[in-house]
């Protein structure tokens, strides 16, 4: 069983990650530097999915991902389609 302090900290990081996106418009979230396909939205979603997947798996628990996020933001996804 995972240490409860670790789980509380992880939950706080999870919430803060999602809050960072709260003020962005749809247009802003799709910004990518010239010549690149990786938007702000994709980077944030990808970071969330990778950390969630690796951390929860190490703790012996299932990742807590919004529906469809694994397909859109995983290491096998295509950033230019987000």
Long-range contacts (C-beta under 8 A, 24 or more apart in sequence): 2-59, 2-60, 2-61, 6-59, 7-59, 10-55, 13-51, 14-48, 14-52, 14-64, 17-44, 17-47, 17-48, 17-51, 18-48, 20-44, 30-82, 32-79, 37-78, 37-79, 37-80, 38-79, 39-79, 39-82, 41-82, 42-73, 42-77, 42-79, 42-82, 45-69, 45-72, 45-73, 45-82, 46-73, 46-74, 46-75, 46-77, 46-79, 48-73, 49-73, 49-74, 50-74, 50-75
